[in-house]
Amino acid sequence: MAKITLHRIDPEVLKIMNIVSHISEIPVDVITGRKRLREIVSARRIAMFLLHDIGRWSTTEIGASFNRDHATVIHAVKTHYDLYKYDRSYKMLFDICKAAIEENGGFNMKNKDDIIAKLTDKISRLEAELDAKSRQLREILFT
């Protein structure tokens, strides 16, 4: 009979998994499961990278949360950098997930459209600030 090991998942790890799950519209049990469809693997990779990026957990702990080993987490992190650079849809999904985590833990919003609207608002404000600072700099330089 096979040995069964039970892992208690850290609540913060579960929060990040839930955010990625909510945004990607892929259930957590599917993300941590064995399916290897592109969308599922992308969501899994994003969650693993975000957990690694935060830096509180080792690759072994992250792997255990996903029923994987540490080498899978290392591979996910390495692959993330290439995909982020060249795959627009992956980059967009990652940016939305990361912003949702940074923005009040991502739990104040009801759905993906609310998250996107909030991020769009934030981008508009930042662009307005940049435009104002750019005008001030032009005035200083050319007057």
C-alpha positions as CSV (number, residue, x, y, z in Angstrom):
1,M,0.0,0.0,0.0
2,A,1.3,3.5,-0.9
3,K,2.4,5.9,1.8
4,I,0.0,8.8,2.1
5,T,1.4,12.2,3.1
6,L,-0.8,15.1,4.0
7,H,0.4,18.6,3.6
8,R,-1.2,21.5,5.3
9,I,-1.1,24.4,2.8
10,D,0.0,27.8,4.2
11,P,-3.0,30.2,4.1
12,E,-1.0,32.7,2.1
13,V,-0.1,30.1,-0.5
14,L,-3.8,29.2,-0.7
15,K,-4.7,32.9,-1.1
16,I,-2.3,33.3,-4.1
17,M,-3.6,30.0,-5.6
18,N,-7.2,31.3,-5.2
19,I,-6.4,34.7,-6.9
20,V,-4.7,33.0,-9.8
21,S,-7.6,30.5,-10.0
22,H,-10.2,33.3,-9.9
23,I,-8.5,35.3,-12.6
24,S,-7.6,32.4,-14.9
25,E,-11.0,30.8,-14.3
26,I,-9.4,27.5,-13.5
27,P,-10.3,25.8,-10.2
28,V,-7.5,25.3,-7.7
29,D,-7.9,21.6,-7.7
30,V,-7.2,21.6,-11.5
31,I,-4.2,23.9,-11.1
32,T,-2.7,21.5,-8.5
33,G,-3.8,18.5,-10.5
34,R,-2.0,16.5,-13.2
35,K,-3.6,18.0,-16.4
36,R,-1.1,19.6,-18.8
37,L,-3.3,21.8,-21.0
38,R,-1.6,25.0,-21.9
39,E,-4.0,27.2,-19.9
40,I,-3.7,25.1,-16.8
41,V,0.1,24.9,-17.0
42,S,0.2,28.7,-17.4
43,A,-1.9,29.3,-14.3
44,R,0.2,26.8,-12.4
45,R,3.4,28.4,-13.5
46,I,2.2,31.9,-12.6
47,A,1.1,30.7,-9.1
48,M,4.5,29.0,-8.6
49,F,6.4,32.0,-9.8
50,L,4.5,34.4,-7.6
51,L,5.1,32.3,-4.6
52,H,8.8,32.0,-5.5
53,D,9.0,35.8,-6.1
54,I,7.6,36.6,-2.7
55,G,10.4,34.5,-1.3
56,R,8.9,33.2,1.9
57,W,8.8,29.6,0.8
58,S,11.4,27.2,-0.5
59,T,11.0,25.5,-3.9
60,T,10.4,22.3,-2.0
61,E,7.5,23.8,0.0
62,I,6.0,25.4,-3.1
63,G,6.3,22.1,-4.9
64,A,4.6,20.2,-2.1
65,S,1.7,22.7,-2.3
66,F,1.2,21.7,-5.9
67,N,1.9,18.0,-5.5
68,R,5.2,18.5,-7.4
69,D,8.8,18.3,-6.6
70,H,11.2,21.3,-6.2
71,A,12.7,20.7,-9.7
72,T,9.3,21.4,-11.3
73,V,9.2,24.8,-9.4
74,I,12.7,25.7,-10.6
75,H,11.7,24.8,-14.2
76,A,8.5,26.9,-13.9
77,V,10.5,29.9,-12.7
78,K,13.0,29.6,-15.5
79,T,10.3,29.1,-18.1
80,H,8.3,32.1,-16.8
81,Y,11.0,34.6,-17.8
82,D,11.0,33.4,-21.4
83,L,7.2,33.3,-21.7
84,Y,6.9,36.7,-20.0
85,K,9.2,38.2,-22.6
86,Y,7.6,36.7,-25.7
87,D,4.0,35.6,-25.0
88,R,1.6,38.5,-24.8
89,S,-1.3,36.6,-23.4
90,Y,0.8,35.0,-20.7
91,K,2.3,38.4,-19.8
92,M,-1.2,39.9,-19.5
93,L,-2.4,37.1,-17.3
94,F,0.7,37.3,-15.1
95,D,0.4,41.1,-14.8
96,I,-3.2,41.0,-13.8
97,C,-2.5,38.2,-11.2
98,K,0.4,40.1,-9.7
99,A,-1.5,43.4,-9.6
100,A,-4.4,41.7,-7.9
101,I,-2.2,40.2,-5.2
102,E,-0.5,43.6,-4.6
103,E,-3.8,45.4,-4.6
104,N,-5.3,44.6,-1.2
105,G,-4.7,40.9,-1.5
106,G,-7.1,40.8,-4.5
107,F,-10.1,39.7,-2.4
108,N,-12.1,43.0,-2.5
109,M,-13.2,42.5,-6.1
110,K,-16.0,40.3,-7.2
111,N,-14.8,39.2,-10.6
112,K,-12.0,39.6,-13.2
113,D,-13.8,42.6,-14.8
114,D,-13.6,44.5,-11.6
115,I,-9.9,43.7,-11.2
116,I,-9.2,44.9,-14.8
117,A,-11.3,48.0,-14.3
118,K,-9.4,48.9,-11.1
119,L,-6.0,48.3,-12.9
120,T,-7.1,50.4,-15.9
121,D,-8.0,53.2,-13.5
122,K,-4.6,52.9,-11.8
123,I,-2.9,53.0,-15.2
124,S,-4.8,56.1,-16.2
125,R,-3.9,57.9,-13.0
126,L,-0.2,57.0,-13.5
127,E,-0.3,58.2,-17.1
128,A,-1.8,61.5,-16.0
129,E,0.9,61.9,-13.4
130,L,3.6,61.1,-15.9
131,D,2.1,63.6,-18.4
132,A,2.0,66.3,-15.7
133,K,5.6,65.7,-14.7
134,S,6.6,65.6,-18.4
135,R,5.0,69.0,-19.0
136,Q,6.8,70.4,-15.9
137,L,10.1,69.1,-17.1
138,R,9.5,70.7,-20.6
139,E,8.7,74.0,-19.0
140,I,11.9,73.9,-17.0
141,L,14.1,72.8,-19.9
142,F,12.6,75.1,-22.6
143,T,11.9,78.3,-20.7
